[in-house]
Amino acid sequence: MKKVKLSVLGVVALVMPAYAEEQTSQLEEITVTAIRSEMDPFHAPAAINIIEGDTVRQQGKMNVNFSDMLQGIPGLVATSRENYAQDINLSTRGSRTSVRGVRIYVDGIPATMPDGQGVTTHIDVNSVGRVEVLKGPFSSLYGNSSAGTILVQTEQGKNPPGIEVNSSGGNNRTWHYGLKVQGGGDGEWIPDYVLSVNRFTTAGERNHSAARKNQLNMKLNWTTPQEGSLALTLNHSDIKAQDPGALSYTQWKQNRKQVASTIEQFNARKDVQQTQLGVSYRQPLDDYNLININAYVGERRLEQYLPIPRITQIRNRGHAGGVIDFTRHYAGIDAYWQHYFNQDIHTIVGFAFDYMQDKRKGYENFRGVQNGVKGRLRRDEKNQIYTIDPYIQLNWQFLPDWLLTGGLRYSSTRFKSEDFYVSNGDDSGRKRDHQLLPSIGLSWQASSQTTVYASYSKGFETGTFLEMSYRPDGVAGLNFDLEPLTSHNYEIGIKQIFGEGLLTAALYRSDTKDDIISAGTFDGRATYRNGGRTRRQGAEIAWQGDIWQSLQGTLSYTFVDARFRDSVGTMIRSGNRIAGVAKHNAYASLAWNDPRGWRIGADWRYSSKIFVNNINSQYAPSYSDIGIYAGYLKPLGNWEIDTHIRVNNLFDKDYATVVINDANGRFYEPARKRNITAGMKIRYRF
């Protein structure tokens, strides 16, 4: 067995490594550095999964979609929409799809804004070193919109230095090119360094679905003379993508490549540029005290053309137009002090501040007789939001086999909007939401091979500025009547060494009040309201480990029962299933990997049917997707040549991802049919 130390707000849990050594042999310790203190995950009262970047990259995928890195994790569903004008669908234990309700951090920089909006398109999959996925009650320790937490770390530079170039291609003129340079520095002035540059292009499988993405990711690490560490990260992405939109069920079955007529008429598309800089400093003061500081700044520019018909914009003088144009600036700091009273008890006291400002404008998507161009100004406002969150945590091993972990966070979120386009009324306003978020967990290590645990927390999720932008009653002004969702979260679980791997199982339940749901579309704009009480409950089980020699396997299954507990309006009945959540998800993989030769593998993914709206009138059918891959690594002195080939959707299944609660009944985005990716990586070590 490998013993692992994790640091995820000091509340870390379940890792699923392979266990190749006998239990009586010397334990190999792996230290994982994330945002908070270190803890033995086998004894912790929560659940986390760890994904190694190199492991995913060996599977022959294109290394573009972040969802590729999140497969096989029980309780988490991540799917690419094959639409690069939109982000992936991401859900933990029945949380809302899209990138909502899950907090994401990349090298300590939040990819989730203070109001809960999240993005993953800027994550450079080609240089990811490790991903930690925290589920269950302890996610609430990250504050607003934390039904789950995902921590992404860029790989660490190491000696000997090296340079790597890679290229891969596939169907629909899809290409990916990458360059990566890394090294371990000199231990004094020259830092450990990683520089990754990537370009991705595709013509797309559907009509009007071409995309191009350029990325740069750099990370520098210095070690201070007092055994501390200083890290600097820089990330830039530039995306241009056509938006093919979704289809109705009839359209999907008639011609899966088609798009709605307004898509091409108004040239629906999105251009995004994002740049961010982060600094992390971690310094032991003595044997009992440590400080950790993360600070960041960033900018995101977006211009998006929506396929909203002219008449919809003309007939309503309060309409914001069919072009979204905003510049976002964001910044923040998270600092904490960690104190060890002794080897059995320590505390963390910290403070987090996050700020976001959007200068948002809206324009008509036509001018004269020409469509798909920027026309008259219809919206001009400045949106600001900031959070101030003090927190405290206690870890106490009060008996040799018992661990108590508790935390308390006061999350305060302030919204402010200034309207500069007042010819249709002044939509300015402000709002404050706040909540005290406790969490507690208890674990018992029943034996060297078994740990059982239980945990509870209160969660909190505000509406985003996007969800507050329009009132469902059609009245001008922001929807500040939208109340935050609050939840009570419970989990019990077991971790058991089984064979040459780790078996994990958990039962969970989340009861929510004031769930945020779709209120339909008013004049082409999505609106939201509170949806009463809901309940998400289920079970998950997984095993990962060595089967025989270099053959590894993974099995996972998730059951989620997500339902409304109150009737909402005249259409949503108590007992209806929450849209976008599959009741059953399963995953299995087999992989043979000779580190200096051949590797082959296969993976299987299953999803049961998914209701596409909360009234449960339509659903996306269940599906299975099988992928196979092979690769060969050839060392030649200081050189390595690594080739690979992969077939996705081996049996050419026709299935779709979903857009939930679409007012036009276009719920289905067809997934890619059978497709092949092949490529080569050349690495030189100096």
N, C-alpha and C positions, 0 to 999 in steps of 0.2 A: 504494500500500500504506500502511496505517496501522501505525505502530510502537507497540507497547503495552508498558507496564511493569506487572508484576503483583507482588503481594506475598502469597504463600501460604507461610509458613514459609521464605521465601527460596527455595523450590523450587516454582516455578510453571512452567506450561508452556503448553500449546497453547490459544490463543484463536482463535475462528473469526469474525472480523469480516468485514464486506463491504469490498471493495477497489475503490473507485470511481475513484481517481486513477491515472494512469499511473505506472509504477514509477520513472520519472525525475523525477517531480514532488516537491515538498517533502513530507516525511513529517510527518503529524500525530501528535503523541504523546498518548496517553491514559494517565493514571496511575490505577491501581486500588489502593485501600488496603484491605488485609485484616489479617492478623495479624502478618506478618513483613516481611522486607526486600524491596525492589523488584528485579525482574530482567526482562530482555528475554525474553519467552516464546518467541520464535521460535528462540532459541539454547539454551533450557533442556532438560534431558534427562528430560522427563516430559510429561504431558498434562493440560490443564485446559480446560474449556469455560466460557464466560461467557454468562449470560442476562441481558438487560436487562429490568427490570420493566415499563417502558412498552411494550416490544415485545410482551410476552405479554398485557398488558391491552388492547391494540388488537385482539386476536383474538376479542373478544366473549364470553369465558368468564365464569363467574360470580364468579371471583376469590375462591374460598373454599378449594379444595383445593390444597395446595402441590404436589401431583403435576402440576398443570397447567403449572407453570413449568419442569418438567424433561423435557419431551418433545423427542425428536430428538437426544439426546446419545448418541453411540456408547458402548457399554459400560455404560450405565445404563438400568435399567427402573424406572419409577415409575408405579403405577396406583392410582387411587382405588377403594376397595372399595364405595363408595356406602353405607357403613355408618358413621355418624358416632360410633358408640360404639367404633369401632376406628380405628386409624391406617392410613395408606396402606401399600401394599406397595412396598418400595424395595430394589433390589439392584444392586450394581456387579460386573460381570464374573463373575456366578455366585455372589456372596456370598449369605448367608442372607436370605430375604425378611423381611417386616415391617421395622421400623426397627432392625435389628441389623447389626453389622459395618460400619456407616457412621457416622462422626463428623460431627455437625452443629453449627455455631456460628451464632448470630444476634447480630449486632453485638458479637462477641467473647464472648458468653455461651454456654456449651455447652448445646445441646439434647439432648446425649447425656450421661447420667449416668456417674459413675466406673466403674460395673460394665458399661457398654455398652448399657444401656437408652436408647432414643431416642424422642423425640416430635416431631411436626411440627404438631400441631393448634393450637398457640398462635401460629404464624407468620402475621403479618398480610400476606396477599398484596397487599392494596390499597396498601401503602406500601413494598413491597420495591423497592429501587433496583437492586440487582445481586446475582446469585448466581454463585459460582464453584464449579465441580465439579472436584475433583482426584481422578484415578484412578491406579491403578498403584502401583509399589513405594514411591514417596515419601510415600504416605499414611501409612505406618508411622511417620513422624516425629511424628505426632500421638498415638502411644502405643496404649493398649488399644483394641481394636475399631475399627481404622481400615483396613478394606479399601478404603475410599474416604472422601473428606472433602468436605463441602458447607459453604461459607461464605456466609451470607446477610447482606446489608447493607441497612439501611433507607435510603431515598433521602435526599439532603442538601437541607436548606432553602436557598433562593436567592431573590434579589431579581429582579423585584418580588414582594412578598408576594401571596398569593392564597388564595382559599377555593374549595373544590370539593365539590359534592354529587353523588351518583350513586345510581341505583336501577335494578335489573334484576329481571326475573321470568321464570319458566318453568313447565314442567309440574309437576304434583303440588303445587300451591300453594307453589312455591319462590320465595323472595324474598331479595334482598340490598339493604341500604341502607348507604350510607357517607358520611361527612363527613371532609374532609381540609383542614387549614389549614397553610400553610407560608410561610416567609420567610427572608431572608438576614441578618437582624440588622443591627447598625450597625458591625460589625467591632471593637468594643471591649467594651462591657458586655452588650449584648443579643445573645444567641447566634443562630446559624442554628437554625431550629426546624422540626419536622414533627410534627403531631398528627393521628392517624388514628383514627376511631371507626367501628365496623362492627357490623351486626346481620344475621344469616342465619337464616332459618327454612325448614323444608320439612315437608310431610306424608309424604314418601317414596314411592317407587314400589311397594315391597313392603309387605305388612302389617307393622305394628308397627315402622316405620322412621322415625318422625317425629324431628326434631331441631331444636335452637335453639342458636345460638352468638353470644355478644356478645364483642367485642374492643376493646381500646384499645392503641395503640402510640404512644409519644412518644420523640423523639430531639432532643437539644440539643447543639450544637457551638460551642465557643469557640476562638478562636485566641489563643495566649499571646503576650506581647510578644517573646519570644525565638524566634518562628516555630515554636512547638510547637502542639499541639492537645489539647483536653480535650473528651470526649464523655460525655454522660449519657443512658442509655436506660431507659425504663420500659415494661413490657409487662404487660397483664392480659387473661386470657381466662376465659370462663365458659360451659361447655358442658353441655347436658342432652340426652341422646339415648337413644332406644329402640334395643335391639339385636335385629335380626331373625335373627341367626345365619346359618349356612350350611345347605345342603340336600344330600341325596344326589343322585346323577345322576338316578335315577328321579323323585324329587320335583321336581327342577328342570324336567325335561321334561314332567311332568304339569301343574304349575302353578307357574310361576316366582315368583309373588307370595306363595305360602304360607310359613308358618314352622312349625318343629317345635312340637308340642303343648305342650311344657314352656316354650317361650318366653313365650307369653301367660299360661300358668298361673302362672308365677312373676314375670311382668312384668319380663323381663330389660331392664336399663337401666344407664346410667352417668351420673353427675354429676361434673364436674371443674371446679375453680377453680385457676388458676395465676397467680401474680404474681411478677415478677422485676425486679431493678434492677441495672444494670451501669454501671461507670465505666471509661473508657479514657483513658490519658494517654500522649502521645508527645512527646518533647522532644529535639531535637538539643543536644548539649553543646558541640560545636565541629565543625569540618569533618570530623572523623574518628570521632566517637563519637555514639551515639544510645541513648536508653533508651525502652522501651515497657512499659507496665503495664496489664493488664486485670484488673479485680476485679468480683465479682458476688455477689449473694445472691438467694435465691428460695424460694418456698413453693408446694407443689402439694398440693391436697386432692382425694381421690377416694373416691367411694362407688359400688360396682358390685354389681348384683344378677345372679347367675348362675342359669341354669335347671337347677340340680342337684336331682334328685328327693329327696324327704324320706328315703326308705328308704336312700339312699346315705349320708346324713349320720347317720342314727340307728344303723345297724348297725356303724359304726366309731367308737369313742370318740375316736380320734385325728384324725378328720376336722376340717378347719378351717372348715367351714360353707359356705353359699352366698352370703354377702355379704362383699365385700372393703371394708374401711374403713381408709384410712391417711392420715396427714399427713406430707408429706415436706418437710424443710428441706435446702437445699443452698447451698453457697458455695464460692468458690475464688479463686485469683489465679494469673496467668501473667505473669511479668516476664522481660525479657531485655535484655541489653546488646549492642549491635552496634558493631563496630570495623572501620574501613576502614584497612588498612595502606597501600594505594594504590588506584588505580582498577581494578586487576586482581584484587585479593584482599581478601576481608573475612570476618569470622567473626561468629557469633552464639553467645552463651552465655546460657542461660536456665534457669528453674526454674518448674515448674507444680505447683500443689497444688489438688486438688479433693476436696470432702467432701459426703457425702449421709447423711442420717439419716431413716429411715422409722419412725414409730410406727404399727405395723400391727396391726389387729384383724380377727378373722373372726367372723361371726355366722351362725346358722341363718337361712335365707330364708323362715321360716314361724313363726307364733305361733298356738297353738291350732288352729283350723280354717282360718285365713286364711293364704294364700300370698302371696309377694312383699312381705313386710314383715320388718323386722329382729327376729330372735328372740334365743335364748340366745347368750351369748358362747362361742365355740369356739376362739379364738386370741387371744393378746395377747403381742406381742413388740416389741422395738426392734432394728432392723437398722441397722448403721452400716458405712460403707465410705469409705475415703479413698485417694487416690493421691498419691505423691510422685515426681515425674519431673524430674530434671535432664537437660539436653540441650545439645548443642553442634553447630554446623554450620559448614562451610567452603565458600565459593565461590571458585574460583580459575580465572581465564582465563589459562592458562599460555602460550598462543599466540594470535595474533589471531583465529583461527577455532575455537579449542578451549576448551571449558568443562568443568571438573571440579567436581562438587558432591557433597559427602558429609556425612553426619550420624550422630550417635550419641545414643541416648536410653535411659536406664535407667528402665524403667517398673515401679513397685512398687505393688501393689494389695492392700489389707488389708481383710478382711471380719470383722465381729463381729456376733453375734446374741445377745440376752438374752431368754430366755423367761420370761414372768411368768404363764403359764397352765400350771402344772406338774402338774395333776391327772392328765394323760395322759402324764407323763414330761417331763423337762427337755430341751428341744431347743436349749439354748444351745450356742454353739461359736464358733470363730474360725479364720481361715485367711489365709495370705499367698501371693500369686502374684507372681512378678517375672521380668523378662526384659530382657536387653540387646538393643537393636534397632538394628543398623547399617543404613545405606543408602548407596549410591554410584551416581553416574550420570555419563556422559560424552557430550558432544554435539560434533558437528563441523558447522560451517556451510560446506557444500561450495561454495555460491555464494550470491549475494544472494537467490536464490529457493528454496534447498533447505537443509534441516537434517536430519541423521540423528542418532539417539541410541540409547543402550542404558543400562539401569539395573537394579539389584538391591536387594532389601531383605529383612529378616526381619521378620515380623509376629507379632502376639500378640493373643489374644482370650480373655478370661476368661468363665466363665459368669456370668449375672446372678443377683441374689438371687431373682428369680422362678424361674429354672431350677434353683437350688439349694434351693428351698423344700421339695421333697418327694423322698424316696428312691424309686428304681424298684423296690426289693425290698419296699416297704410298711412297713419298719421306721421307727419314729418318729425324728425328728431331721433336721437339714439335710443335704443331699447335698454335703458338702464333699469327697467323693471325686471330684467332677467336675473333671477337669484342664483347664487352659486349652488352647485350640487354638494351635498355632504354625505358621507358614507361611514358605516361601521363595518370593519373588516375582521374576519376571523379565519384562523388556519390551524390545523393540526397536521403533523407529518412525521415520517420516519425515514431514516437514512440507514441503509444496511449494506455492508460489504457482502457481495454475492458473487461467488466464482472469482474470476479475475477482473471484476468491475464493481460498480456501485449502483445499487438499486435504490430508487427514491420514490416515495409516494406521499401525496398530500390530499386532504379534504379542505375545501375553502368555501366561504360565503361572504358576500358583500351586499349589505342592505343600504340602499340610497334613498335620499329625500331630495325632491326638486331636481330630478334628472333633467338634463338639457337635451331637448329633442327638436326635430324639424317642425316648423309651423306652416310649411308650404312656401310657395313662391308668390310674391306680390310684384306685379309688373316686371317680371324677369329677375328679381332678386330674392335669394334665399333668406328666410326669416326663421327665428327660433323662439321657443318658449319653454317653460318648465313643465315637466311631464309627471309630476306626482312621485309616487314611490315605485322603486324597482328592486328586483333581487337577482343577483348573479351567484350561482352556487354550482359546485361541481367537484370533480376529482381529476387528478393527474398521476401518472406513473411512468417511470422511465428507467432504463438500464443502459449503461455505456461501459465498454471495457474491451479487454482482449479475449478473443475466442480461441485462437490457436496461433502460436508463433507471431507472424506479422499480420494476421487477420484480425481486424477490429470490427465491432458492430455497435449499432445504436438502435434502440427501440423506444418509442414514446407514444403515449396516448393521452388525450385530453377530452374530458366530458364537461360541457358547460350548459347549464340550464339558465338562460337569461330571459326574464319575463317582467312585464308590467304588473304591479300590484294594485294599481288604481286605473280606473277608466279615465281617458282624457278626451274631452270633446265628445263627438258623436261617433267617431270612427275607431278609436283605439279602445279596446276592451281590456279589462283586468284579465290577466292570463295570457294576453298576446305575447309572442316572442319579440325580443328586441332585434331590430333589423341589423343585418351585417354580421351576425354571430352564428357560426356553425355549431350544432350541438355536439358533433364528434369530429375530432381531428386526430390523425395518426401519422407516424413517420417511422421508417426503417431504413437502415443503410448497412452495407457491407463494404469493407475496403481492405485491400491487400497492398501494403506499401513497403517496398524495399528501398531504404533511403538512398542506395546507390545503384538503382536499377529500375525495374518495372513497378508500376502501380496500376491497379485496376479497381473499379468500384461501381456500385449501383446504389441508387436511392429511390425510395418510393414515398409518395405523399398522398394522403387521402383527406378529403373534406366532405362532410355530409351537406345536404341542401342548406341554403342560406336564404332566409326571407329578406327581400330587398326593400320592404317598407314596413312601417310599424303597424299598419292595418292588416298585414299578413295576407294581402291579396295575390301576391306573386312571389316567386322564389327562383333562385338559381339552382339548377340540379346539382347533385353530388358529383364528384369526379375523383379519379386517380391519375397521378402523373408519375411516370417512371423516367429516370435519367440514368445513363451509363457513361462511363468514361475510362480512358486509358492514357497512360503517360510513360515516358522513359527518360531517365536522367543519366547522362553520360559525362563522367568526370574526365578531363584531359589536362592534367597538371593543375595550373592555376585557373583553368577554364572549366565551366560547366555548361552543357547544352541540355536543355530540358524541353521536350516536345510533348504535346498533349492533343487529344481529340475527345469531344463530348457530344453525345446525342441527347437532346432534351425532348420531352414528350414523345418517348419512343414509339408508342402505339397510336400516335396522331389523334389524340382525343380532342374533341371540340367542347371546350368549357370556357367559362367567363369569370372574371372578377366583377365586383359589383360596385355601383354608385348608389348609395342608399337614399331613399325618400325623394327621388327626383320628381319634380312636379309634372314633367312632360312624359313620364313613363319610360324614360330611357335609362334603364338600370344596369345595362350589361356592356362590359368592355371585353371583347373576345381575347382570350389568351393566345399565345403563339402556338401554331400547329407544330408538327415535328420540325426540328431545326438542328443544325450541326454547327459546332464551333471547333476550330482547330487553330493551333498556334505554337509559338516557340519562344523560349526565354534563353538568353545568353548572359552568363554571369562571369566576371573576371575578378579574382581576388589578388590584391597586390602583395 
